[in-house]
Protein backbone atom coordinates (compact mmCIF):
# COMPACT_ATOMS: atom_id res chain seq x y z
CA UNK A 1 0.00 0.00 0.00
CA UNK A 2 1.51 3.32 -1.09
CA UNK A 3 0.05 6.77 -0.63
CA UNK A 4 0.74 10.42 -1.23
CA UNK A 5 0.09 13.59 0.80
CA UNK A 6 -1.35 16.90 -0.38
CA UNK A 7 -1.42 19.77 2.11
CA UNK A 8 -4.78 21.51 2.58
CA UNK A 9 -3.48 24.75 4.12
CA UNK A 10 -0.10 26.28 4.91
CA UNK A 11 -0.32 25.44 8.61
CA UNK A 12 -2.40 22.24 8.95
CA UNK A 13 -4.50 19.60 7.24
CA UNK A 14 -3.52 17.10 4.55
CA UNK A 15 -5.31 14.93 2.00
CA UNK A 16 -4.08 11.34 2.00
CA UNK A 17 -4.25 9.79 -1.48
CA UNK A 18 -4.01 6.07 -2.18
CA UNK A 19 -5.47 4.69 1.06
CA UNK A 20 -8.52 2.42 1.13
CA UNK A 21 -9.77 2.36 4.72
CA UNK A 22 -11.72 -0.84 4.11
CA UNK A 23 -8.45 -2.76 3.72
CA UNK A 24 -6.37 -4.06 6.58
CA UNK A 25 -3.54 -1.57 6.96
CA UNK A 26 -0.02 -2.85 7.50
CA UNK A 27 1.57 -1.85 10.83
CA UNK A 28 4.22 0.32 9.18
CA UNK A 29 1.58 2.19 7.16
CA UNK A 30 -0.58 2.64 10.25
CA UNK A 31 2.44 4.08 12.07
CA UNK A 32 2.93 6.54 9.20
CA UNK A 33 -0.74 7.58 9.35
CA UNK A 34 -0.42 8.21 13.09
CA UNK A 35 2.66 10.34 12.47
CA UNK A 36 0.89 12.32 9.74
CA UNK A 37 -2.14 12.81 11.98
CA UNK A 38 -0.01 14.24 14.77
CA UNK A 39 1.85 16.46 12.30
CA UNK A 40 -1.06 17.76 10.21
CA UNK A 41 -3.88 17.54 12.82
CA UNK A 42 -6.49 16.82 10.13
CA UNK A 43 -6.39 14.07 7.51
CA UNK A 44 -8.81 13.79 4.58
CA UNK A 45 -9.48 10.45 2.88
CA UNK A 46 -11.65 10.88 -0.23
CA UNK A 47 -13.66 8.33 -2.17
CA UNK A 48 -14.16 5.83 0.65
CA UNK A 49 -16.87 3.15 0.71
CA UNK A 50 -17.02 2.40 4.42
CA UNK A 51 -19.34 0.04 6.16
CA UNK A 52 -19.76 0.80 9.84
CA UNK A 53 -17.44 -2.06 10.76
CA UNK A 54 -14.73 -0.50 8.56
CA UNK A 55 -14.95 2.85 10.36
CA UNK A 56 -14.86 1.11 13.73
CA UNK A 57 -11.92 -1.08 12.72
CA UNK A 58 -9.79 1.76 11.37
CA UNK A 59 -10.59 4.10 14.26
CA UNK A 60 -9.85 1.34 16.76
CA UNK A 61 -6.27 1.17 15.48
CA UNK A 62 -5.84 4.79 16.60
CA UNK A 63 -7.11 4.41 20.17
CA UNK A 64 -9.90 3.14 22.38
CA UNK A 65 -13.33 4.08 21.06
CA UNK A 66 -15.86 5.78 23.27
CA UNK A 67 -19.57 5.04 23.41
CA UNK A 68 -21.00 8.55 23.20
CA UNK A 69 -23.20 9.80 26.03
CA UNK A 70 -25.99 10.56 23.54
CA UNK A 71 -26.96 6.89 23.33
CA UNK A 72 -30.26 7.67 21.59
CA UNK A 73 -28.29 8.61 18.45
CA UNK A 74 -25.92 5.66 18.31
CA UNK A 75 -25.87 3.01 15.60
CA UNK A 76 -28.07 0.09 16.68
CA UNK A 77 -25.48 -2.34 15.30
CA UNK A 78 -22.21 -0.57 16.18
CA UNK A 79 -22.61 1.63 19.27
CA UNK A 80 -19.13 3.09 18.73
CA UNK A 81 -20.73 5.12 15.92
CA UNK A 82 -22.71 8.30 16.51
CA UNK A 83 -25.17 9.41 13.83
CA UNK A 84 -25.08 13.09 12.89
CA UNK A 85 -28.17 13.59 10.79
CA UNK A 86 -31.43 15.43 10.12
CA UNK A 87 -33.15 12.24 9.00
CA UNK A 88 -36.03 10.56 10.81
CA UNK A 89 -37.33 7.02 11.10
CA UNK A 90 -40.93 6.43 12.18
CA UNK A 91 -41.14 10.14 12.99
CA UNK A 92 -38.13 10.04 15.33
CA UNK A 93 -34.74 11.67 14.72
CA UNK A 94 -32.02 9.09 14.10
CA UNK A 95 -29.14 11.51 14.63
CA UNK A 96 -27.96 14.53 16.53
CA UNK A 97 -27.25 18.09 15.25
CA UNK A 98 -29.98 18.22 12.64
CA UNK A 99 -29.56 20.93 9.96
CA UNK A 100 -28.90 24.26 11.67
CA UNK A 101 -25.62 26.04 12.28
CA UNK A 102 -23.34 24.31 14.79
CA UNK A 103 -20.91 26.86 16.22
CA UNK A 104 -17.23 26.46 17.00
CA UNK A 105 -16.53 23.72 19.53
CA UNK A 106 -14.16 21.01 20.68
CA UNK A 107 -15.76 17.57 20.89
CA UNK A 108 -15.97 16.43 24.50
CA UNK A 109 -13.93 19.24 26.03
CA UNK A 110 -16.53 18.90 28.81
CA UNK A 111 -15.32 15.41 29.89
CA UNK A 112 -12.48 14.48 32.28
CA UNK A 113 -11.01 12.22 29.57
CA UNK A 114 -11.91 14.09 26.37
CA UNK A 115 -11.53 12.52 22.97
CA UNK A 116 -8.22 12.95 21.21
CA UNK A 117 -9.79 12.50 17.80
CA UNK A 118 -12.87 11.90 15.68
CA UNK A 119 -13.46 10.24 12.32
CA UNK A 120 -16.47 11.60 10.41
CA UNK A 121 -17.69 9.81 7.28
CA UNK A 122 -20.13 11.24 4.73
CA UNK A 123 -22.84 8.69 3.88
CA UNK A 124 -25.58 10.95 2.51
CA UNK A 125 -25.29 14.65 1.67
CA UNK A 126 -27.44 17.58 0.50
CA UNK A 127 -26.93 18.71 -3.09
CA UNK A 128 -24.32 21.31 -2.18
CA UNK A 129 -22.40 18.90 0.06
CA UNK A 130 -22.36 21.20 3.06
CA UNK A 131 -19.38 22.71 4.84
CA UNK A 132 -17.44 22.05 8.02
CA UNK A 133 -14.65 24.40 9.10
CA UNK A 134 -11.68 23.52 11.30
CA UNK A 135 -9.41 25.90 13.23
CA UNK A 136 -5.74 25.21 13.95
CA UNK A 137 -5.55 26.01 17.66
CA UNK A 138 -1.82 25.25 17.85
CA UNK A 139 -1.02 27.93 15.28
CA UNK A 140 -3.49 30.28 16.97
CA UNK A 141 -1.72 29.83 20.30
CA UNK A 142 1.78 30.11 18.89
CA UNK A 143 0.94 33.43 17.21
CA UNK A 144 -0.34 35.08 20.41
CA UNK A 145 1.68 37.86 21.99
CA UNK A 146 4.01 36.96 24.84
CA UNK A 147 1.90 39.09 27.19
CA UNK A 148 -1.28 37.14 26.45
CA UNK A 149 0.56 33.82 26.72
CA UNK A 150 1.82 34.89 30.14
CA UNK A 151 -1.69 35.90 31.21
CA UNK A 152 -3.08 32.51 30.17
CA UNK A 153 -0.29 30.38 31.60
CA UNK A 154 -1.58 28.00 34.27
CA UNK A 155 -5.17 29.23 34.03
CA UNK A 156 -8.25 27.11 33.56
CA UNK A 157 -11.63 27.73 31.96
CA UNK A 158 -15.06 26.27 32.61
CA UNK A 159 -16.45 24.01 29.88
CA UNK A 160 -20.18 23.33 29.68
CA UNK A 161 -21.94 20.76 27.51
CA UNK A 162 -25.24 22.24 28.67
CA UNK A 163 -24.23 25.63 27.30
CA UNK A 164 -23.52 24.02 23.92
CA UNK A 165 -26.83 22.16 23.88
CA UNK A 166 -28.71 25.34 24.75
CA UNK A 167 -27.28 26.99 21.64
CA UNK A 168 -27.01 24.25 19.04
CA UNK A 169 -28.39 20.89 20.09
CA UNK A 170 -31.18 19.16 21.98
CA UNK A 171 -31.23 18.89 25.79
CA UNK A 172 -29.69 15.96 27.60
CA UNK A 173 -31.76 13.76 29.88
CA UNK A 174 -31.19 13.59 33.63
CA UNK A 175 -28.72 10.70 33.43
CA UNK A 176 -26.72 12.40 30.69
CA UNK A 177 -26.62 15.63 32.71
CA UNK A 178 -25.13 13.73 35.66
CA UNK A 179 -22.42 12.34 33.38
CA UNK A 180 -21.55 15.73 31.86
CA UNK A 181 -21.37 18.35 34.64
CA UNK A 182 -19.46 21.57 33.97
CA UNK A 183 -15.72 20.99 34.24
CA UNK A 184 -12.54 23.06 34.39
CA UNK A 185 -9.86 22.43 31.76
CA UNK A 186 -6.49 24.13 31.12
CA UNK A 187 -6.73 27.02 28.66
CA UNK A 188 -3.40 26.02 27.12
CA UNK A 189 -3.29 22.29 26.43
CA UNK A 190 -0.11 20.34 25.76
CA UNK A 191 -0.88 17.76 23.11
CA UNK A 192 -0.62 14.24 24.59
CA UNK A 193 1.16 12.89 21.50
CA UNK A 194 3.01 15.72 19.71
CA UNK A 195 3.78 17.87 22.77
CA UNK A 196 2.71 21.07 20.96
CA UNK A 197 0.70 23.63 22.89
CA UNK A 198 -2.73 24.76 21.72
CA UNK A 199 -5.56 26.97 22.89
CA UNK A 200 -8.10 24.66 24.52
CA UNK A 201 -11.19 26.82 24.55
CA UNK A 202 -14.17 27.23 22.21
CA UNK A 203 -17.14 29.61 21.88
CA UNK A 204 -19.63 26.75 22.02
CA UNK A 205 -18.68 25.39 25.44
CA UNK A 206 -16.24 27.72 27.24
CA UNK A 207 -18.18 29.95 29.61
CA UNK A 208 -15.57 31.68 31.81
CA UNK A 209 -11.92 31.90 32.79
CA UNK A 210 -11.59 30.69 36.34
CA UNK A 211 -10.36 33.31 38.79
CA UNK A 212 -10.91 36.38 36.62
CA UNK A 213 -13.66 38.98 37.16
CA UNK A 214 -16.59 38.35 34.83
CA UNK A 215 -15.94 41.38 32.62
CA UNK A 216 -12.23 40.58 32.23
CA UNK A 217 -12.99 36.95 31.53
CA UNK A 218 -15.55 37.82 28.86
CA UNK A 219 -13.30 40.35 27.16
CA UNK A 220 -10.32 38.00 27.05
CA UNK A 221 -12.37 35.04 25.83
CA UNK A 222 -13.98 37.12 23.09
CA UNK A 223 -10.54 38.26 21.96
CA UNK A 224 -9.23 34.68 21.90
CA UNK A 225 -12.31 33.40 20.07
CA UNK A 226 -11.92 36.06 17.36
CA UNK A 227 -8.18 35.48 17.15
CA UNK A 228 -8.38 31.71 16.74
CA UNK A 229 -10.67 31.84 13.70
CA UNK A 230 -8.61 34.28 11.65
CA UNK A 231 -8.54 33.09 8.02
CA UNK A 232 -4.93 31.89 8.23
CA UNK A 233 -5.90 29.40 10.95
CA UNK A 234 -9.03 27.96 9.28
CA UNK A 235 -9.65 25.22 6.73
CA UNK A 236 -13.20 24.90 5.34
CA UNK A 237 -14.09 21.49 3.97
CA UNK A 238 -16.71 21.13 1.25
CA UNK A 239 -18.06 17.63 1.73
CA UNK A 240 -18.36 15.09 -1.07
CA UNK A 241 -19.88 11.63 -0.87
CA UNK A 242 -17.34 9.15 0.48
CA UNK A 243 -15.19 11.72 2.31
CA UNK A 244 -13.78 10.61 5.64
CA UNK A 245 -12.15 13.27 7.80
CA UNK A 246 -9.98 12.39 10.78
CA UNK A 247 -9.28 15.36 13.02
CA UNK A 248 -7.19 16.00 16.08
CA UNK A 249 -9.48 16.88 18.95
CA UNK A 250 -6.71 18.12 21.20
CA UNK A 251 -5.58 20.88 18.84
CA UNK A 252 -8.44 21.76 16.45
CA UNK A 253 -11.97 23.01 16.97
CA UNK A 254 -14.67 22.91 14.30
CA UNK A 255 -18.03 24.29 13.22
CA UNK A 256 -20.73 23.44 10.66
CA UNK A 257 -22.66 25.69 8.30
CA UNK A 258 -26.45 25.19 8.19
CA UNK A 259 -27.95 23.43 5.17
CA UNK A 260 -31.35 22.89 3.57
CA UNK A 261 -33.32 20.81 6.04
CA UNK A 262 -35.47 19.43 3.23
CA UNK A 263 -32.47 17.45 1.98
CA UNK A 264 -31.21 14.36 3.79
CA UNK A 265 -27.78 14.33 5.42
CA UNK A 266 -26.25 11.38 7.24
CA UNK A 267 -22.75 11.41 8.73
CA UNK A 268 -21.28 8.66 10.89
CA UNK A 269 -18.71 9.47 13.58
CA UNK A 270 -16.38 7.52 15.78
CA UNK A 271 -14.82 9.04 18.90
CA UNK A 272 -11.19 8.17 19.64
CA UNK A 273 -9.80 8.33 23.17
CA UNK A 274 -6.19 8.99 24.20
CA UNK A 275 -4.15 6.34 26.03
CA UNK A 276 -5.23 6.16 29.71
CA UNK A 277 -1.88 7.48 30.93
CA UNK A 278 -2.34 10.58 28.73
CA UNK A 279 -6.05 11.01 29.32
CA UNK A 280 -6.24 14.15 31.46
CA UNK A 281 -5.52 17.43 29.59
CA UNK A 282 -2.47 19.31 30.91
C-alpha positions as CSV (number, residue, x, y, z in Angstrom):
1,X,0.0,0.0,0.0
2,X,1.5,3.3,-1.1
3,X,0.1,6.8,-0.6
4,X,0.7,10.4,-1.2
5,X,0.1,13.6,0.8
6,X,-1.4,16.9,-0.4
7,X,-1.4,19.8,2.1
8,X,-4.8,21.5,2.6
9,X,-3.5,24.8,4.1
10,X,-0.1,26.3,4.9
11,X,-0.3,25.4,8.6
12,X,-2.4,22.2,9.0
13,X,-4.5,19.6,7.2
14,X,-3.5,17.1,4.6
15,X,-5.3,14.9,2.0
16,X,-4.1,11.3,2.0
17,X,-4.2,9.8,-1.5
18,X,-4.0,6.1,-2.2
19,X,-5.5,4.7,1.1
20,X,-8.5,2.4,1.1
21,X,-9.8,2.4,4.7
22,X,-11.7,-0.8,4.1
23,X,-8.5,-2.8,3.7
24,X,-6.4,-4.1,6.6
25,X,-3.5,-1.6,7.0
26,X,0.0,-2.8,7.5
27,X,1.6,-1.9,10.8
28,X,4.2,0.3,9.2
29,X,1.6,2.2,7.2
30,X,-0.6,2.6,10.2
31,X,2.4,4.1,12.1
32,X,2.9,6.5,9.2
33,X,-0.7,7.6,9.4
34,X,-0.4,8.2,13.1
35,X,2.7,10.3,12.5
36,X,0.9,12.3,9.7
37,X,-2.1,12.8,12.0
38,X,0.0,14.2,14.8
39,X,1.9,16.5,12.3
40,X,-1.1,17.8,10.2
41,X,-3.9,17.5,12.8
42,X,-6.5,16.8,10.1
43,X,-6.4,14.1,7.5
44,X,-8.8,13.8,4.6
45,X,-9.5,10.4,2.9
46,X,-11.6,10.9,-0.2
47,X,-13.7,8.3,-2.2
48,X,-14.2,5.8,0.7
49,X,-16.9,3.2,0.7
50,X,-17.0,2.4,4.4
51,X,-19.3,0.0,6.2
52,X,-19.8,0.8,9.8
53,X,-17.4,-2.1,10.8
54,X,-14.7,-0.5,8.6
55,X,-14.9,2.8,10.4
56,X,-14.9,1.1,13.7
57,X,-11.9,-1.1,12.7
58,X,-9.8,1.8,11.4
59,X,-10.6,4.1,14.3
60,X,-9.9,1.3,16.8
61,X,-6.3,1.2,15.5
62,X,-5.8,4.8,16.6
63,X,-7.1,4.4,20.2
64,X,-9.9,3.1,22.4
65,X,-13.3,4.1,21.1
66,X,-15.9,5.8,23.3
67,X,-19.6,5.0,23.4
68,X,-21.0,8.6,23.2
69,X,-23.2,9.8,26.0
70,X,-26.0,10.6,23.5
71,X,-27.0,6.9,23.3
72,X,-30.3,7.7,21.6
73,X,-28.3,8.6,18.4
74,X,-25.9,5.7,18.3
75,X,-25.9,3.0,15.6
76,X,-28.1,0.1,16.7
77,X,-25.5,-2.3,15.3
78,X,-22.2,-0.6,16.2
79,X,-22.6,1.6,19.3
80,X,-19.1,3.1,18.7
81,X,-20.7,5.1,15.9
82,X,-22.7,8.3,16.5
83,X,-25.2,9.4,13.8
84,X,-25.1,13.1,12.9
85,X,-28.2,13.6,10.8
86,X,-31.4,15.4,10.1
87,X,-33.2,12.2,9.0
88,X,-36.0,10.6,10.8
89,X,-37.3,7.0,11.1
90,X,-40.9,6.4,12.2
91,X,-41.1,10.1,13.0
92,X,-38.1,10.0,15.3
93,X,-34.7,11.7,14.7
94,X,-32.0,9.1,14.1
95,X,-29.1,11.5,14.6
96,X,-28.0,14.5,16.5
97,X,-27.2,18.1,15.3
98,X,-30.0,18.2,12.6
99,X,-29.6,20.9,10.0
100,X,-28.9,24.3,11.7
101,X,-25.6,26.0,12.3
102,X,-23.3,24.3,14.8
103,X,-20.9,26.9,16.2
104,X,-17.2,26.5,17.0
105,X,-16.5,23.7,19.5
106,X,-14.2,21.0,20.7
107,X,-15.8,17.6,20.9
108,X,-16.0,16.4,24.5
109,X,-13.9,19.2,26.0
110,X,-16.5,18.9,28.8
111,X,-15.3,15.4,29.9
112,X,-12.5,14.5,32.3
113,X,-11.0,12.2,29.6
114,X,-11.9,14.1,26.4
115,X,-11.5,12.5,23.0
116,X,-8.2,12.9,21.2
117,X,-9.8,12.5,17.8
118,X,-12.9,11.9,15.7
119,X,-13.5,10.2,12.3
120,X,-16.5,11.6,10.4
121,X,-17.7,9.8,7.3
122,X,-20.1,11.2,4.7
123,X,-22.8,8.7,3.9
124,X,-25.6,11.0,2.5
125,X,-25.3,14.7,1.7
126,X,-27.4,17.6,0.5
127,X,-26.9,18.7,-3.1
128,X,-24.3,21.3,-2.2
129,X,-22.4,18.9,0.1
130,X,-22.4,21.2,3.1
131,X,-19.4,22.7,4.8
132,X,-17.4,22.1,8.0
133,X,-14.6,24.4,9.1
134,X,-11.7,23.5,11.3
135,X,-9.4,25.9,13.2
136,X,-5.7,25.2,13.9
137,X,-5.6,26.0,17.7
138,X,-1.8,25.3,17.9
139,X,-1.0,27.9,15.3
140,X,-3.5,30.3,17.0
141,X,-1.7,29.8,20.3
142,X,1.8,30.1,18.9
143,X,0.9,33.4,17.2
144,X,-0.3,35.1,20.4
145,X,1.7,37.9,22.0
146,X,4.0,37.0,24.8
147,X,1.9,39.1,27.2
148,X,-1.3,37.1,26.5
149,X,0.6,33.8,26.7
150,X,1.8,34.9,30.1
151,X,-1.7,35.9,31.2
152,X,-3.1,32.5,30.2
153,X,-0.3,30.4,31.6
154,X,-1.6,28.0,34.3
155,X,-5.2,29.2,34.0
156,X,-8.3,27.1,33.6
157,X,-11.6,27.7,32.0
158,X,-15.1,26.3,32.6
159,X,-16.4,24.0,29.9
160,X,-20.2,23.3,29.7
161,X,-21.9,20.8,27.5
162,X,-25.2,22.2,28.7
163,X,-24.2,25.6,27.3
164,X,-23.5,24.0,23.9
165,X,-26.8,22.2,23.9
166,X,-28.7,25.3,24.8
167,X,-27.3,27.0,21.6
168,X,-27.0,24.3,19.0
169,X,-28.4,20.9,20.1
170,X,-31.2,19.2,22.0
171,X,-31.2,18.9,25.8
172,X,-29.7,16.0,27.6
173,X,-31.8,13.8,29.9
174,X,-31.2,13.6,33.6
175,X,-28.7,10.7,33.4
176,X,-26.7,12.4,30.7
177,X,-26.6,15.6,32.7
178,X,-25.1,13.7,35.7
179,X,-22.4,12.3,33.4
180,X,-21.6,15.7,31.9
181,X,-21.4,18.4,34.6
182,X,-19.5,21.6,34.0
183,X,-15.7,21.0,34.2
184,X,-12.5,23.1,34.4
185,X,-9.9,22.4,31.8
186,X,-6.5,24.1,31.1
187,X,-6.7,27.0,28.7
188,X,-3.4,26.0,27.1
189,X,-3.3,22.3,26.4
190,X,-0.1,20.3,25.8
191,X,-0.9,17.8,23.1
192,X,-0.6,14.2,24.6
193,X,1.2,12.9,21.5
194,X,3.0,15.7,19.7
195,X,3.8,17.9,22.8
196,X,2.7,21.1,21.0
197,X,0.7,23.6,22.9
198,X,-2.7,24.8,21.7
199,X,-5.6,27.0,22.9
200,X,-8.1,24.7,24.5
201,X,-11.2,26.8,24.5
202,X,-14.2,27.2,22.2
203,X,-17.1,29.6,21.9
204,X,-19.6,26.7,22.0
205,X,-18.7,25.4,25.4
206,X,-16.2,27.7,27.2
207,X,-18.2,30.0,29.6
208,X,-15.6,31.7,31.8
209,X,-11.9,31.9,32.8
210,X,-11.6,30.7,36.3
211,X,-10.4,33.3,38.8
212,X,-10.9,36.4,36.6
213,X,-13.7,39.0,37.2
214,X,-16.6,38.4,34.8
215,X,-15.9,41.4,32.6
216,X,-12.2,40.6,32.2
217,X,-13.0,36.9,31.5
218,X,-15.6,37.8,28.9
219,X,-13.3,40.3,27.2
220,X,-10.3,38.0,27.0
221,X,-12.4,35.0,25.8
222,X,-14.0,37.1,23.1
223,X,-10.5,38.3,22.0
224,X,-9.2,34.7,21.9
225,X,-12.3,33.4,20.1
226,X,-11.9,36.1,17.4
227,X,-8.2,35.5,17.2
228,X,-8.4,31.7,16.7
229,X,-10.7,31.8,13.7
230,X,-8.6,34.3,11.6
231,X,-8.5,33.1,8.0
232,X,-4.9,31.9,8.2
233,X,-5.9,29.4,11.0
234,X,-9.0,28.0,9.3
235,X,-9.7,25.2,6.7
236,X,-13.2,24.9,5.3
237,X,-14.1,21.5,4.0
238,X,-16.7,21.1,1.2
239,X,-18.1,17.6,1.7
240,X,-18.4,15.1,-1.1
241,X,-19.9,11.6,-0.9
242,X,-17.3,9.1,0.5
243,X,-15.2,11.7,2.3
244,X,-13.8,10.6,5.6
245,X,-12.1,13.3,7.8
246,X,-10.0,12.4,10.8
247,X,-9.3,15.4,13.0
248,X,-7.2,16.0,16.1
249,X,-9.5,16.9,18.9
250,X,-6.7,18.1,21.2
251,X,-5.6,20.9,18.8
252,X,-8.4,21.8,16.5
253,X,-12.0,23.0,17.0
254,X,-14.7,22.9,14.3
255,X,-18.0,24.3,13.2
256,X,-20.7,23.4,10.7
257,X,-22.7,25.7,8.3
258,X,-26.5,25.2,8.2
259,X,-27.9,23.4,5.2
260,X,-31.4,22.9,3.6
261,X,-33.3,20.8,6.0
262,X,-35.5,19.4,3.2
263,X,-32.5,17.5,2.0
264,X,-31.2,14.4,3.8
265,X,-27.8,14.3,5.4
266,X,-26.2,11.4,7.2
267,X,-22.8,11.4,8.7
268,X,-21.3,8.7,10.9
269,X,-18.7,9.5,13.6
270,X,-16.4,7.5,15.8
271,X,-14.8,9.0,18.9
272,X,-11.2,8.2,19.6
273,X,-9.8,8.3,23.2
274,X,-6.2,9.0,24.2
275,X,-4.1,6.3,26.0
276,X,-5.2,6.2,29.7
277,X,-1.9,7.5,30.9
278,X,-2.3,10.6,28.7
279,X,-6.0,11.0,29.3
280,X,-6.2,14.2,31.5
281,X,-5.5,17.4,29.6
282,X,-2.5,19.3,30.9
